[in-house]
Amino acid sequence: MTHNVYYIKELDVIAIADFKAHVLHLKGVFCENEVLLDDVISTLSNKKISKVVLDFTPKDKYPYNENILVSEDVLFILDDKWDLFDDGKLQLPVLSYA
């Protein structure tokens, strides 16, 4: 995974990304100050990238298309935390998997 960590100096952002064929898999974005996700994507992308897959739920998720993921993974949730899933559109970050 060390080859997948990128520091974007002009945004002061660390991004973890994987490139497969013409797809950018953005696994995580870490920064102290808020930045536009589109700026991170455009900095990492080139003319060959035709699709970007976010492996996390972005803070502002409405400008992005969503796909329903089906998995055999199990998530245990405390009774008082169900409201996190009320709109049914939440993805746990890939980097948070044990």
VMD Tcl script that draws the C-alpha trace (Angstrom):
set ca {
  {0.00 0.00 0.00}
  {2.99 2.37 0.37}
  {2.99 2.88 -3.41}
  {-0.61 4.10 -3.20}
  {-0.03 7.08 -0.88}
  {0.16 10.49 -2.56}
  {0.91 13.87 -1.04}
  {-0.66 16.75 -2.96}
  {1.41 19.72 -1.87}
  {-0.76 22.47 -3.39}
  {-3.80 21.15 -1.48}
  {-1.87 19.95 1.59}
  {-3.66 16.61 1.25}
  {-2.65 13.00 1.61}
  {-4.63 10.73 -0.67}
  {-4.61 6.97 -0.85}
  {-5.49 5.81 -4.34}
  {-5.18 2.86 -6.63}
  {-5.16 2.96 -10.42}
  {-6.57 -0.02 -12.33}
  {-6.80 0.35 -16.11}
  {-8.83 3.54 -16.66}
  {-10.29 3.65 -13.14}
  {-9.09 5.70 -10.18}
  {-10.03 4.03 -6.88}
  {-9.83 6.75 -4.24}
  {-9.56 4.96 -0.91}
  {-9.11 7.91 1.43}
  {-8.37 11.64 1.64}
  {-6.75 13.13 4.72}
  {-6.21 16.83 5.43}
  {-6.33 19.35 8.25}
  {-8.33 21.93 6.28}
  {-11.36 21.17 4.17}
  {-10.69 20.82 0.45}
  {-12.95 20.09 -2.48}
  {-12.96 16.42 -3.35}
  {-13.16 17.35 -7.04}
  {-9.82 19.17 -6.68}
  {-8.22 16.02 -5.27}
  {-9.71 13.89 -8.04}
  {-8.63 16.26 -10.80}
  {-5.08 16.43 -9.40}
  {-4.74 12.64 -9.30}
  {-6.44 12.05 -12.64}
  {-5.05 12.17 -16.14}
  {-6.57 11.83 -19.62}
  {-6.62 8.05 -19.31}
  {-8.92 8.04 -16.27}
  {-12.55 7.58 -17.36}
  {-14.09 6.58 -14.02}
  {-13.50 7.38 -10.35}
  {-14.65 5.04 -7.58}
  {-14.82 6.40 -4.03}
  {-14.15 3.73 -1.44}
  {-15.75 5.88 1.26}
  {-18.82 8.08 1.65}
  {-17.86 11.68 0.85}
  {-18.95 14.50 3.13}
  {-20.99 16.02 0.29}
  {-22.27 12.90 -1.43}
  {-24.99 14.41 -3.61}
  {-22.90 15.46 -6.64}
  {-21.76 11.85 -7.10}
  {-23.49 8.79 -8.53}
  {-24.01 5.93 -6.16}
  {-24.03 2.19 -6.67}
  {-25.53 -0.34 -4.31}
  {-22.83 -2.69 -3.07}
  {-23.77 -6.23 -2.14}
  {-21.43 -8.01 0.20}
  {-21.34 -10.93 2.57}
  {-19.67 -8.76 5.22}
  {-21.49 -8.37 8.52}
  {-21.80 -5.15 10.51}
  {-22.95 -5.13 14.12}
  {-24.62 -1.87 15.19}
  {-25.52 -0.62 18.65}
  {-29.24 0.09 19.08}
  {-28.74 3.84 19.49}
  {-26.66 4.17 16.27}
  {-29.24 3.10 13.67}
  {-29.86 6.72 12.65}
  {-26.51 6.71 10.82}
  {-28.17 4.46 8.25}
  {-31.56 6.20 7.96}
  {-31.05 7.33 4.37}
  {-29.46 3.99 3.50}
  {-26.55 5.62 1.69}
  {-23.47 5.06 3.76}
  {-20.33 3.15 2.93}
  {-17.77 2.31 5.54}
  {-14.34 3.34 4.29}
  {-12.31 0.50 2.82}
  {-9.39 1.61 4.97}
  {-11.41 0.94 8.13}
  {-11.79 -2.79 7.50}
  {-10.01 -5.06 9.94}
}
mol new
graphics top color blue
foreach p $ca { graphics top sphere $p radius 0.5 }
foreach p [lrange $ca 0 end-1] q [lrange $ca 1 end] { graphics top cylinder $p $q radius 0.2 }
display resetview
